[in-house]
Amino acid sequence: MEDFTDICNLFILRLNLKSTNMHFDQQPTSPFKQKMASYTLPQQIQQLGLYPFFRTIESEQDTVVKIDGKDVLMFGSNSYLGLTTHPKLKEASIKAIQKYGSGCAGSRFLNGTLDIHLELEEKLAKYVGKPGALVFSTGFQVNLGVISSIPGRHDYIILDDLDHACIIDGARLSFAKVMKYSHNDMEALEKVLSKCELDKIKLIVIDGVFSMEGDIANLPEIVRLAEKYNASIMVDDAHGLGVLGKNGSGTADHFGLTDKVDLIMGTFSKSLASIGGFIAADLDTINYLKHNARSLIFSASIAPANAASVIAAVDLIQQEPERIKNLWDNTHYAMAALKNAGFDTGHSVTPIIPILIRDDYKTFQLTKLALERGVFVNPVVSPAVPSTSSLIRYSLMATHTKAQIDRSVEVLSQIAKEIGVFENQIVRSFVG
């Protein structure tokens, strides 16, 4: 993975380390084996004691998890509504396994469509306010299949430059011309649109809620420009579903613009507490995607247990709207606490709160020390973001308690003081 290699190289250069010598019984001969054997950067970071990935959890994904047999406060989860442990979702999954078995043994296109998949699609379409929906095996595959199949060779895909990686990869698979504009910069978007041919497909693909920054796409202005330049809009609502809009129905509903958005994409691995993804649109578009989205046609369908748990989750969200209220109460409480502690939380207005550290090495330090003291958070460093924008991704769940939030802020604040995070902010403020 090139991004991780770049991250590791940063540390190697910074700490002036030499490459680890790996020993083999026999020297690799093929270029493939040579490349695999020479990739030792993760091991070097592990030797530094700063490796922050693939941390093993030994329990349910809840506000408290078990790591190495110890209780750890979880502030790095996408389970915004805290439904992964809910008894109704577990019960629905078990019943689905008893009825359908553990898997479908085929793609939706051939033998892998169950009546429960159709039930789920009907429920999702109604939930987000579109005529139809189509379920894929993962959210990543939704974006790969949809974005690559709709625009053709002479069309355009227009991206916010902070769009998620799966949006970017979907665009790479297309034969269309890919154009980007600066994050949430509507003047830049209009400049891009003005360069496109009026009679070609111009698909603007955006995150509804941006997954690292926690801010929301300027959808009203994007809609205005799309109408002006005859463009279409796809909203990736992976982090907006269950968070924004009536009963958590998403970013488009939040702005009252559902009818103005052509495609609404969502995942099941966040608020809906399962695995999979979907696209919602008009029936002509759903029909086209059923027969042209390669990541749907050539992938096995989601397991019955997953489909059943998502149905239960959507029902539960609508039956218990207080979950979303609790999530927002926790978000406002945590945001205020982090700011009062001296942290820079950027432009976030959602349960995704970036704690800006602005130093890759200190970001890894803070992540490691926080885990040792019982708080799980996620590091985001270059090249995922510029090194001057490296951050801790702190995310809330509806089921967090105020006491848990207070403890997490206390731990993070103490570590930040120890490693000089606030000193960096004072210097930056003075220079600015």
C-alpha positions as CSV (number, residue, x, y, z in Angstrom):
1,M,0.0,0.0,0.0
2,E,1.8,3.1,-1.2
3,D,0.2,5.4,1.4
4,F,1.5,3.4,4.3
5,T,5.0,3.1,2.6
6,D,5.1,6.9,2.4
7,I,4.2,7.2,6.1
8,C,6.9,4.7,7.1
9,N,9.5,6.4,4.9
10,L,8.7,9.7,6.7
11,F,9.7,8.1,10.0
12,I,12.8,6.4,8.6
13,L,14.0,9.7,7.2
14,R,13.1,11.6,10.3
15,L,14.7,9.2,12.7
16,N,17.6,8.5,10.4
17,L,17.2,4.7,10.6
18,K,18.9,2.2,8.3
19,S,16.9,-0.5,6.6
20,T,16.4,-3.7,8.6
21,N,18.3,-6.6,7.2
22,M,16.1,-9.5,6.6
23,H,17.5,-13.0,6.6
24,F,16.4,-15.8,4.3
25,D,17.5,-19.4,3.8
26,Q,17.6,-18.7,0.1
27,Q,18.0,-15.4,-1.7
28,P,14.8,-14.5,-3.6
29,T,15.2,-14.8,-7.3
30,S,12.1,-13.5,-9.0
31,P,11.3,-9.8,-9.1
32,F,8.0,-10.6,-7.3
33,K,9.8,-12.3,-4.4
34,Q,12.5,-9.6,-4.3
35,K,9.9,-6.9,-4.0
36,M,8.0,-8.8,-1.2
37,A,11.2,-9.6,0.7
38,S,12.5,-6.0,0.5
39,Y,9.3,-4.5,2.0
40,T,10.3,-4.2,5.7
41,L,9.1,-0.7,6.6
42,P,6.2,-1.9,8.8
43,Q,8.6,-4.0,10.8
44,Q,10.9,-1.0,11.3
45,I,8.0,1.0,12.7
46,Q,7.0,-1.9,14.9
47,Q,10.6,-1.9,16.3
48,L,10.1,1.8,17.2
49,G,7.0,0.9,19.2
50,L,4.8,3.3,17.2
51,Y,3.0,1.0,14.8
52,P,-0.7,2.0,15.2
53,F,-2.5,-0.3,12.8
54,F,-4.3,-3.7,13.0
55,R,-4.8,-3.3,16.7
56,T,-6.7,-6.4,17.8
57,I,-10.0,-6.1,19.6
58,E,-11.2,-9.1,21.6
59,S,-14.8,-8.1,22.3
60,E,-17.9,-6.5,20.8
61,Q,-17.5,-3.1,19.1
62,D,-19.0,-1.0,21.9
63,T,-18.0,2.1,23.9
64,V,-15.6,-0.1,25.9
65,V,-13.7,-2.8,24.1
66,K,-11.1,-5.4,25.2
67,I,-7.5,-5.1,24.0
68,D,-4.9,-7.4,25.4
69,G,-7.4,-8.3,28.1
70,K,-7.9,-4.7,29.3
71,D,-10.8,-2.4,29.0
72,V,-10.3,0.5,26.6
73,L,-12.6,3.4,25.8
74,M,-13.5,3.3,22.1
75,F,-13.4,6.7,20.4
76,G,-12.3,5.4,17.0
77,S,-15.5,3.6,15.9
78,N,-17.9,4.4,13.1
79,S,-20.8,2.8,15.0
80,Y,-22.4,6.3,15.5
81,L,-25.7,5.0,16.9
82,G,-24.1,2.2,19.0
83,L,-26.2,-0.5,17.3
84,T,-23.5,-3.2,16.8
85,T,-24.4,-4.8,20.1
86,H,-28.1,-4.3,20.1
87,P,-30.1,-7.5,20.9
88,K,-32.7,-6.9,18.1
89,L,-29.9,-6.9,15.4
90,K,-28.3,-10.0,16.8
91,E,-31.7,-11.8,16.9
92,A,-32.5,-10.8,13.3
93,S,-29.1,-12.1,12.2
94,I,-29.5,-15.4,13.9
95,K,-33.0,-15.9,12.5
96,A,-31.7,-15.2,9.0
97,I,-29.0,-17.8,9.3
98,Q,-31.5,-20.3,10.5
99,K,-33.7,-19.7,7.5
100,Y,-31.2,-19.0,4.7
101,G,-27.9,-20.4,5.9
102,S,-24.6,-18.6,6.2
103,G,-24.2,-17.3,2.6
104,C,-25.7,-17.0,-0.9
105,A,-22.9,-18.8,-2.9
106,G,-23.3,-16.5,-5.8
107,S,-23.8,-13.0,-7.2
108,R,-26.9,-11.0,-7.1
109,F,-26.9,-11.2,-10.9
110,L,-27.2,-15.0,-11.0
111,N,-28.2,-17.2,-8.0
112,G,-27.5,-14.8,-5.1
113,T,-30.6,-12.7,-4.9
114,L,-32.9,-13.6,-1.9
115,D,-36.2,-12.2,-1.0
116,I,-34.6,-10.6,2.0
117,H,-32.3,-8.6,-0.3
118,L,-35.4,-7.2,-2.1
119,E,-37.0,-6.4,1.2
120,L,-33.9,-4.5,2.3
121,E,-33.7,-2.6,-1.0
122,E,-37.4,-1.5,-0.7
123,K,-36.8,-0.3,2.9
124,L,-33.6,1.6,2.0
125,A,-35.2,3.4,-0.9
126,K,-38.1,4.5,1.2
127,Y,-35.7,5.5,4.0
128,V,-33.6,7.9,1.9
129,G,-36.6,9.0,-0.3
130,K,-35.8,7.5,-3.7
131,P,-37.8,5.2,-6.0
132,G,-35.4,2.4,-5.9
133,A,-32.2,1.0,-4.3
134,L,-29.6,-1.7,-5.1
135,V,-27.5,-3.5,-2.5
136,F,-23.8,-4.3,-3.0
137,S,-21.4,-6.4,-0.9
138,T,-19.6,-3.4,0.5
139,G,-19.8,0.4,0.3
140,F,-16.4,0.4,-1.5
141,Q,-17.9,-1.8,-4.2
142,V,-20.9,0.6,-4.6
143,N,-18.6,3.4,-5.5
144,L,-16.4,1.2,-7.8
145,G,-19.4,-0.1,-9.7
146,V,-21.5,3.1,-9.9
147,I,-18.9,5.7,-10.7
148,S,-17.0,3.5,-13.2
149,S,-20.1,2.5,-15.1
150,I,-22.2,5.6,-15.6
151,P,-19.9,8.2,-17.2
152,G,-18.3,7.1,-20.5
153,R,-15.2,8.0,-22.4
154,H,-16.3,11.5,-23.4
155,D,-18.0,12.3,-20.1
156,Y,-16.7,13.9,-16.9
157,I,-16.4,12.9,-13.2
158,I,-15.9,15.9,-10.9
159,L,-14.6,15.3,-7.4
160,D,-14.0,17.3,-4.2
161,D,-10.3,16.8,-3.5
162,L,-11.0,15.4,-0.1
163,D,-13.4,12.7,-1.4
164,H,-12.9,9.2,0.1
165,A,-10.5,6.8,-1.5
166,C,-13.3,4.5,-2.8
167,I,-14.7,7.5,-4.8
168,I,-11.3,8.2,-6.3
169,D,-10.8,4.5,-7.1
170,G,-14.2,4.3,-8.8
171,A,-13.2,7.3,-10.9
172,R,-9.9,5.7,-11.9
173,L,-11.8,2.7,-13.3
174,S,-13.9,4.9,-15.5
175,F,-12.9,6.0,-19.0
176,A,-14.3,9.5,-18.3
177,K,-12.2,12.5,-17.7
178,V,-11.6,13.1,-14.0
179,M,-11.5,16.7,-12.7
180,K,-11.1,17.9,-9.1
181,Y,-11.9,21.1,-7.2
182,S,-10.6,22.4,-3.8
183,H,-12.5,21.1,-0.8
184,N,-15.9,22.7,-0.5
185,D,-14.7,25.6,-2.7
186,M,-17.7,26.5,-4.9
187,E,-15.9,29.0,-7.0
188,A,-13.4,26.2,-7.9
189,L,-16.3,23.8,-8.7
190,E,-17.8,26.4,-11.0
191,K,-14.5,26.9,-12.9
192,V,-14.3,23.1,-13.4
193,L,-17.9,22.9,-14.6
194,S,-17.5,25.8,-17.0
195,K,-14.7,23.8,-18.8
196,C,-17.0,20.8,-19.4
197,E,-19.1,20.3,-22.6
198,L,-22.7,21.0,-21.9
199,D,-24.1,17.9,-23.7
200,K,-21.9,15.4,-21.9
201,I,-22.5,13.6,-18.6
202,K,-21.0,15.6,-15.7
203,L,-21.2,13.5,-12.5
204,I,-20.3,15.5,-9.4
205,V,-19.4,12.9,-6.7
206,I,-19.1,14.1,-3.1
207,D,-19.0,12.9,0.5
208,G,-22.1,14.2,2.4
209,V,-20.0,14.2,5.6
210,F,-16.3,14.1,5.0
211,S,-14.8,11.2,6.9
212,M,-11.7,12.8,8.3
213,E,-12.6,16.5,8.5
214,G,-16.2,16.0,9.9
215,D,-17.6,18.9,7.8
216,I,-20.6,18.7,5.5
217,A,-20.6,19.2,1.8
218,N,-22.1,22.6,0.6
219,L,-24.9,20.7,-1.1
220,P,-27.3,23.7,-1.7
221,E,-24.6,25.5,-3.7
222,I,-23.6,22.3,-5.5
223,V,-27.2,21.7,-6.5
224,R,-27.4,25.3,-7.8
225,L,-24.3,24.9,-9.9
226,A,-25.3,21.4,-11.2
227,E,-28.6,22.9,-12.5
228,K,-26.7,25.8,-14.1
229,Y,-24.3,23.5,-15.9
230,N,-26.6,20.5,-16.5
231,A,-24.6,18.3,-14.2
232,S,-25.7,15.3,-12.1
233,I,-24.9,14.7,-8.4
234,M,-24.0,11.6,-6.4
235,V,-23.7,11.9,-2.6
236,D,-21.7,9.3,-0.7
237,D,-23.5,9.3,2.6
238,A,-21.5,6.7,4.4
239,H,-21.0,9.1,7.4
240,G,-24.3,11.0,6.9
241,L,-26.7,8.1,7.1
242,G,-28.0,7.7,10.6
243,V,-26.6,11.1,11.6
244,L,-28.2,13.9,9.4
245,G,-31.7,14.4,8.2
246,K,-35.1,13.2,9.5
247,N,-34.6,9.9,11.3
248,G,-31.0,9.9,10.0
249,S,-32.0,9.7,6.3
250,G,-28.9,11.6,5.3
251,T,-27.3,14.8,3.9
252,A,-29.8,15.4,1.1
253,D,-32.7,15.3,3.4
254,H,-30.8,17.5,5.9
255,F,-30.9,20.2,3.3
256,G,-34.3,19.4,1.9
257,L,-32.7,18.5,-1.5
258,T,-33.4,14.8,-1.9
259,D,-35.2,15.3,-5.2
260,K,-32.3,17.4,-6.5
261,V,-29.7,14.6,-5.9
262,D,-29.5,11.9,-8.6
263,L,-27.7,9.2,-6.6
264,I,-27.5,8.6,-2.9
265,M,-25.0,6.0,-1.7
266,G,-24.7,4.6,1.8
267,T,-22.9,1.9,3.7
268,F,-24.0,-0.5,6.4
269,S,-20.8,-0.6,8.3
270,K,-21.3,2.7,10.2
271,S,-24.7,3.7,11.7
272,L,-26.4,0.5,10.3
273,A,-24.0,-1.8,12.2
274,S,-23.3,-4.4,9.6
275,I,-21.4,-4.8,6.3
276,G,-22.5,-3.9,2.8
277,G,-23.6,-0.9,0.9
278,F,-26.3,0.5,-1.5
279,I,-27.1,3.0,-4.1
280,A,-30.5,4.7,-4.3
281,A,-31.8,6.5,-7.4
282,D,-34.7,6.5,-9.9
283,L,-35.8,3.2,-11.4
284,D,-34.1,3.7,-14.8
285,T,-30.8,4.2,-13.1
286,I,-31.2,1.2,-10.8
287,N,-32.1,-0.9,-13.9
288,Y,-28.9,0.3,-15.7
289,L,-26.7,-0.4,-12.7
290,K,-28.1,-3.9,-12.2
291,H,-26.8,-4.8,-15.7
292,N,-23.6,-2.7,-15.9
293,A,-22.0,-2.3,-12.5
294,R,-19.2,-4.9,-12.6
295,S,-18.6,-4.9,-8.8
296,L,-22.2,-6.0,-8.4
297,I,-22.4,-8.5,-11.2
298,F,-19.1,-10.2,-10.4
299,S,-19.2,-10.2,-6.6
300,A,-21.1,-12.5,-4.2
301,S,-24.1,-10.9,-2.5
302,I,-24.1,-10.0,1.1
303,A,-24.9,-12.7,3.6
304,P,-28.5,-13.1,4.8
305,A,-27.5,-12.3,8.4
306,N,-26.1,-8.9,7.2
307,A,-29.2,-8.1,5.2
308,A,-31.5,-9.0,8.2
309,S,-29.5,-6.9,10.7
310,V,-29.6,-3.8,8.4
311,I,-33.4,-4.2,8.1
312,A,-33.6,-4.3,11.9
313,A,-31.3,-1.3,12.2
314,V,-33.4,0.9,9.9
315,D,-36.5,-0.1,11.8
316,L,-34.8,0.6,15.2
317,I,-33.5,4.0,14.1
318,Q,-37.0,5.1,13.1
319,Q,-38.6,3.6,16.3
320,E,-36.0,5.2,18.6
321,P,-35.2,8.7,17.3
322,E,-33.7,9.5,20.7
323,R,-30.6,7.7,19.6
324,I,-29.8,10.4,17.1
325,K,-30.5,13.1,19.7
326,N,-28.1,11.4,22.1
327,L,-25.5,11.3,19.4
328,W,-25.8,15.0,18.8
329,D,-25.9,15.8,22.5
330,N,-22.6,13.8,22.9
331,T,-21.1,15.5,19.9
332,H,-21.8,19.0,21.2
333,Y,-20.6,18.0,24.7
334,A,-17.3,16.5,23.4
335,M,-16.7,19.4,21.0
336,A,-16.9,21.9,23.8
337,A,-14.7,19.8,26.1
338,L,-12.0,19.3,23.5
339,K,-12.0,23.0,22.7
340,N,-11.9,24.0,26.4
341,A,-8.9,21.6,26.8
342,G,-7.1,23.7,24.1
343,F,-7.4,21.4,21.1
344,D,-8.0,22.6,17.5
345,T,-10.9,20.7,16.1
346,G,-10.9,22.2,12.7
347,H,-14.2,22.8,10.9
348,S,-16.1,19.8,12.1
349,V,-19.8,20.1,12.8
350,T,-20.6,16.4,13.1
351,P,-19.7,13.4,15.4
352,I,-16.4,13.1,13.5
353,I,-14.1,15.4,15.4
354,P,-10.6,15.9,14.1
355,I,-8.1,16.8,16.8
356,L,-5.4,18.6,14.8
357,I,-1.9,17.7,16.0
358,R,0.0,19.0,12.9
359,D,2.9,16.7,13.4
360,D,3.1,13.1,12.1
361,Y,5.4,11.9,14.8
362,K,3.5,13.4,17.7
363,T,0.2,12.1,16.2
364,F,1.6,8.5,16.4
365,Q,3.0,9.2,19.9
366,L,-0.4,10.4,21.1
367,T,-2.2,7.4,19.6
368,K,0.2,5.0,21.3
369,L,0.2,6.6,24.7
370,A,-3.6,7.1,24.7
371,L,-4.1,3.3,24.1
372,E,-1.7,2.5,26.9
373,R,-3.8,4.7,29.2
374,G,-7.1,3.2,28.0
375,V,-8.4,5.4,25.1
376,F,-8.6,4.2,21.5
377,V,-8.3,6.8,18.8
378,N,-7.2,6.8,15.2
379,P,-4.2,8.6,13.7
380,V,-4.4,10.3,10.3
381,V,-1.0,11.4,8.9
382,S,0.7,12.2,5.6
383,P,0.1,11.5,2.8
384,A,-3.6,10.9,3.7
385,V,-3.4,14.6,4.9
386,P,-0.5,17.1,4.6
387,S,2.0,16.6,7.5
388,T,1.0,20.0,8.8
389,S,-2.6,18.8,9.0
390,S,-2.0,15.4,10.7
391,L,-4.7,14.7,13.3
392,I,-6.4,12.3,15.7
393,R,-9.8,11.2,14.4
394,Y,-12.1,11.2,17.5
395,S,-15.6,9.9,16.8
396,L,-18.7,9.8,19.0
397,M,-21.4,7.1,19.6
398,A,-24.9,7.7,20.8
399,T,-24.1,5.3,23.6
400,H,-21.1,7.1,25.1
401,T,-21.6,8.5,28.5
402,K,-20.6,12.0,29.6
403,A,-18.1,10.3,32.1
404,Q,-16.5,8.4,29.2
405,I,-16.1,11.6,27.2
406,D,-14.7,13.4,30.1
407,R,-12.1,10.7,30.8
408,S,-11.1,10.5,27.1
409,V,-10.5,14.3,27.0
410,E,-8.6,14.2,30.2
411,V,-6.3,11.5,28.9
412,L,-5.7,13.1,25.5
413,S,-5.1,16.5,27.1
414,Q,-2.6,15.2,29.5
415,I,-0.6,13.4,26.8
416,A,-0.8,16.5,24.5
417,K,0.8,18.5,27.3
418,E,3.5,15.9,27.8
419,I,4.6,15.7,24.1
420,G,4.2,19.4,23.3
421,V,1.2,19.5,21.1
422,F,-0.1,22.8,22.5
423,E,3.3,24.4,22.1
424,N,3.1,23.7,18.4
425,Q,-0.3,25.4,18.3
426,I,1.0,28.5,20.1
427,V,3.9,28.8,17.7
428,R,1.6,28.4,14.7
429,S,-0.8,31.0,16.1
430,F,2.1,33.4,16.7
431,V,3.5,32.9,13.2
432,G,0.1,33.3,11.7
